Amino acid sequence: MKKETKCIHSGYQPKNGESRMIPIIQSTTFKYDTSEDMGKLFDLEAEGYFYTRLQNPTTDYVAKKIADLEGGTAAMLTSSGQAANFFSIFNIAQAGDHVVASSSIYGGSFNLFNVTMRKMGIEFTFVDPDCSDEELEKAFKPNTKAVFGETIANPALIVFDIERFANVAHKHGVPLIVDNTFATPINCRPFEWGADIVTHSTTKYLDGHDATVGGCIVDSGKFDWMAHKNKFPGLTTPDESYHGITYATKFGKEGAFITKATAQLMRDFGATAAPMNAYLLNLGIESLAVRVERHCQNAQKVAEFLEKNDKVAWVNYPGLKGNKYYERAQKYMPNGTCGVISFGIKGGRKKAEEFMKHLNVVMIATHVADARTCILHPASSTHRQLTDEELIKGGVAPDLVRLSVGIENVEDIIEDVKGALSYV
């Protein structure tokens, strides 16, 4: 099946007389005839469900759909994108270990890695995604367990060189983890370029309707954990907390990573996706291919309009031919990147604040990547406690405006932005 068809049909195939739509199994627990039957589930000897904190049929259907869209072998839903990124690292790294990460990633992920996970004893080295080969090589240590980056950085919109980072990661015997939230599997499938694990904040384009918070982890099934046995003891040696199972030998390359994340991390942390949320997420995914195409078409036209407007100081969008990452975007995402644009307004912070007051169709919100066009001026909202000097030091210009272009009629979006710009 092509990706447009997979959005609708993957993950769940109803049998004769069964519900055509994914059923919502709104139950915490499941009944069995004998203790032996349930015991086989606890021993991972049989497939099935015993407690929704670990797994649930509804969430599994949707996880399988996302895995199919990404070209992976296994996946799991989480309660948020933050949980997905945390699990993706913590599943293979522990206190005393080290991870190399792109410095241009979502601020929440940066804080998770740089502050919270450091407190857990995991060290991170952040590298410029455009660093030299020499600088990248120097970032690795004997205890490095993974490399992490974002396909399209939020909000910097830097296009990650997946193939280059994958080659270097594999040279050092570690997997590349890529957050594919902004590009989605419609525009980019990182596994095709060498990535090993993909994560998503499903809250964004996959849901697409500002309805549910969620996350997902997908395994390519290609990384050979046993070939690097000493680096990944959690996968290659017996797990005494789960009946002495060695995940890499029992479930192979295709299933070891997600099985361990489920049986160990989801069991202990409980960052579970609710069945109802999974159902709503599935509704969003069914229209994903159509929406992403529209998002990109609209964003391209809005970016081109902004580029020509004399009230606008600069525009950052990988789809513009003058953009620093245009050629790289054409390599990895020839059909479009995403619907998010960042731009600056001449006159700085005050002019940007004035611009924001005169929008009607475009909504002021902290969210991005859903059907409705929304906008944020960080200097006067999320970063309002910082001075202009502090903003610049943190990589957020005082005039920066982040615009997430929705799927409305693009002429209405442009007219609204044009009208607001007339006041500055």
N, C-alpha and C positions, 0 to 999 in steps of 0.2 A: 504493500500500500504506500502511496505517496503521503507526505506529511499532512496535507490538508485532510485526507481521509483518516489518517491515524488520530488526528485531533478528535474525531467523532467516534471512531469504532474501536480503538485500541484499549486494552486493559480489561474489558468486560464483554463477554459473549454470552448473551442469554440463551438458555436451552429452551426446548419446546414448551410453550405455555408460561415461560417466566417473564418477569418484568423487563420491558424493553429498555427502560432507564435504569441506571445504577441504583440499586436499592440502598436506603439508609438503614444500616443495622445499628439502631440507637440502643445499644445494650452494653453494659460493662462486662458481662460474663456470659458464658456459654455452657450448656448442659451436656453431660456425658453419661453413658449407661454404666460404665465401670471406672474404677480408679485406674485400672490398667490402661484404658483408652486415653485417659487424661495424662497418665504418666508418660506415654509415648510422645506426647507433645512437649512435656517438660524436658525430656531427654533429646528433643529435636530429631526424633526417629520418624515422626509422622507430621504431615501438614495439617494445620487447623488452627483454632483459636481457643484461648482459655481466659484471656483478660485483655480488655481494650487498651490498657496502658501500654502494652507491648505491641499488639497488632489487632486489627479489626478488618473485616471483609471490605467495607466501604473504602477505607483509607488505602487498603492494598490495591483495589481496582484502579484507583487514581494514580498511585505510585507506579503501577505497571504501565499505565498510559504514558507517563512522563519518561519512564525508562525507555520505552519504545521510541518516543519522539527523539530522545537524545542518542539512541543507538546503544544503550547500555544493557547490562544483563540483570541488574537488580536495583531497586530503589526503595526508599522509605520516606514517608511524610513526617514532618516535625511541626511543632506548634508555631514556629516562626522561622524566618530566614536566619536570625541570629543563632537559634538553636541548631540549625543545619550546619552553619559554618563552625560552630563550637564542636559539634559531634565529629565533623569531617577531620578536624585536627586531633581531638582528644582520643579518637578511636585508634590512632597509631602513635601518639606522642604522650609522654608522661613526664613527671618531675625529673629534671636533669637533661631533658631533650631540647632540641633546637629546631626552629623552622625559619625558612627564608620566605619573605612575603614582599609583594609589591608595595611601595609606599603610597601608591595612588589607588586606594580602595575606599569603600564607604566608611564614613567616620565612625559609625557604630561598630563595624568590624575591626577597624584600627584600634579603637578603645578596648574591645574585647580581647584582642591579642596583646596589645601593648601594656595594658593595666591589669585586667582581671586574670588572664591566663599566665601572666608573669608571676602573679601572686601564687599560682598553682605550681610554680617551678619550671614552666616552659619558657625558654628564651626565644625571642624573635629578632631577626635582623631584617630591617626594611631597606629595600633597594629601589632606586629609581627605575621604573619600567623601561627607560631608555638608556640605562647604564651601559658602560662598555663591557665587553666579554671579560676583561680582566677584573673589573669591579664585581661582576656577577660571580665569578669563580672564587674571589676572596670571601664572599659572603658565606660560603659553605664551611661546615665544621664536621669533624668525625661523628658527632652526635646529631647531625641534621636528619630529620625524618620526613620532611615534605617541603614543597614549594607551593605558594598560594598567590593567585592573582584574579583580577576581574576582566572578563571579556571586554566590556566597556566600563571604565571606572565611573562611579557615582560620587560626586558630580563633575569630576574633572573631564570626563568624556575622552580619556586617553584609551586608545585601542591597544590591547595587550598583545604582544607578539607570542602567541601560544606555542607555535612550532619551535621557536628559539628556546623558550624557557623549558619546554618539554624535553628537548634534546639534552640540555644541561642537567636537568633534574635526573634524567635516566642515566646520564654519565656518572652521577654520584649515587645511583642506586636508590632513588627516592621517587615517589609519585608526584605528579603535578595536579593540584586541586584548582579548579577554575569556577568562580562564581559567574554563572551565565544569565543572571537575572535580566539585564537590560537587552541583550541580544535575543534571548530566547532560542530554543532549538529551531525555530522557523528561520531565523537569519544566520545562525551559526551553531554548529555541532562540534564543540571542542575536542571530542574524542577522535574526530577525523584528522585532527592536527597534532595528536599525541598526548592530550590530557588524559588523566587516569580516573579522576573523580570530578564530578560536576555538582555544584550546589545551586539552589535557587531560593530567593525570597519569592514564594508564590503569591505573596501579597500584591505584587506588582503586575506585570503583563499577563501572567498565567491566569490569575483571577480576573483582572482587568476591569472590575466594577466597584472597587473600593468597598468590598463586602466582607472579606475574611483575611485574617492574618495567618500566614503559614509559611512553611519551608519544605525543601526536598533535597535529598542527597541521592545521587545516581552513581553507580559503579560501572566503569567500562568493562570490567571483567578481564582486562588485559594485563594488569600489573602482576608480575610473578613474585608473590610474597616469599615463597620458599627459596627463591634464588637469592634472596637477601635476608635469610633466616635470622641472622644475628641482629639485624636492625629492627625487626618487628616481632619481638617475642610475644606480644599480645595476640598475634595472629598465628604464629608458628610454633608455639609451645602450649601445653595443656592449660586451660583456664580452670583453675581449681574452684572458682566461684560458680562454674556452670558444668559440673559433673566431669571435669577433666577433659573437656572437648578441645581439640586442636582445630581451630576454624579453617586454616588453610589446607589441611589434609582432608577434613571431612566434607568441606563444601567447595574446595577448589578455588581457582582464580575468579570464577564467575560469581560465587556466592559468599565468600569468606567475609569480605568487608562489611556488607550490609547485615549479614547474620550476626556478626559480633556487635555491630552498632545497635541492633535490636535487642539481642539477648542480654547484653551487658549494660550499654549506656541508657537505652530507653527504659530498661528495667529499673535502673538506679536513679535516673534523673526525671523520668516521667514527662518529658517535653512532648506530649502526645497531641497529634492533630485530632480534633473532634470529628466524628462521622458526618455531622451536619455540615461542618466547614469543608470537609473533603467533597461532599456532594455539590456544594456551591462552587468550589474550585473547579470541579469537573464541568459544570455548566459554562464557566469562563473559558476553559481550555477548548471546548467544542467550537468556539468562534475565534480561537487564537490566530489562526493563519490569516483569516479575513481581516481581523483587527490590526495585526502587526503591519500588514501591507498598507492599510489606511493610515496608521500612525506615521509610518515612514514617509509616505507620499505627502501628508500634510506638513510634517516637520520640515521636509526639504523645501517646500514652498514658503513656509514661514521664515526659515533661515535665510533664504534668498531675498525675501522682502526686507528682513532686518539688515542684511548686508548692504542694501542700497539706501537705507533710510539715514538721513543726515543727522538725526538725533541719537543714533546708536554709535558708540565708540568702537566696539569690537563684537564679533560673533564667533562662538566656538561650536561647531557641529561637524562631525567627521564626514558628512555627506557633501560638504562644500569642497570644490576642487582646490581652493587655496588653503584648506586646512592641513595642518602638519601631519595628521594621521589619515589623510584621504587615501593614499596608495595602500596603506596597511589595511584599511577598512575594505578596500576593493578586493584584496586578497582573501580575507576571512569572511567578509559579509557583502558579497557583490550585489545582493538584492536589497540592501538597506541595512541601517544600523539600529536605530531606536528612535523614539519620538521626543527625546529630551534635548533641549538646546540651552546653552548658557550664553548670556550676552551682557554687555555693559552699556550704561546710558551716560552720555556726555554730561558733565556737571557733577558726577559722583553721587554720594549717598543721598543728598537732599533731593536731587532730581529723580533718582530712582524711587524714593518714597512718594514723591508727587505722582509719578507715573502709576504706581500701584493703586492710588486712590480712585482712578478714573476707569477702571476695568469693569465690565459688566458680564460678558459671557465667560471670560477667563476667571476662575475662582482662586482666591488666595488660600493655599493649603500647604501643609508640610508634606503631603503625599506626592508621589509621581507615578507615572506609568499605568494609568487607567483610562477609561473611555472619555472622561471629562478633562478638558484642558485646565490645568492648574498651574499656579505660579508662586514663587517664593523669592523674597528679597532678604537673604540671610542677615545682612547688616542691621536691618530694622526689626528683625523677628528672632530667629533662632540664635543669632550671634550678636544681639543688640547690646550685650554687656561689654563688648570689646571696642577699643578705640580703632580708628582707621589704621594706625600703625600695627596694632595687634592683628587686625584682620588680614592685612597684607602679609605679615609674617606667617600667618596660618594658612595662606594660600587662598583666602576668600577676599577678593577685591571689594571695597566698599560699594562699588557701582554694580557688582555682579547680580544678575537676575537669573534664576533658573526657571525655565519654561518647559513644562511637560505637555506636549501637544496631543490633544485627544483626537477623537474620530468624528467630531462635528463637521459641518461644512467648512472647508478651509477659508472660504471668503468671509464667513462670519468671524472666524478667529483673527484673521488679518485685519479686518475692519475694526475690531475691538482694540487690538494692539495699536493700530494706527491712530485711532481716536485718543487713546490714553497718551500716546507719545506727543500728540499735539499740545498737551498741557505743560510740557517740559521745555 
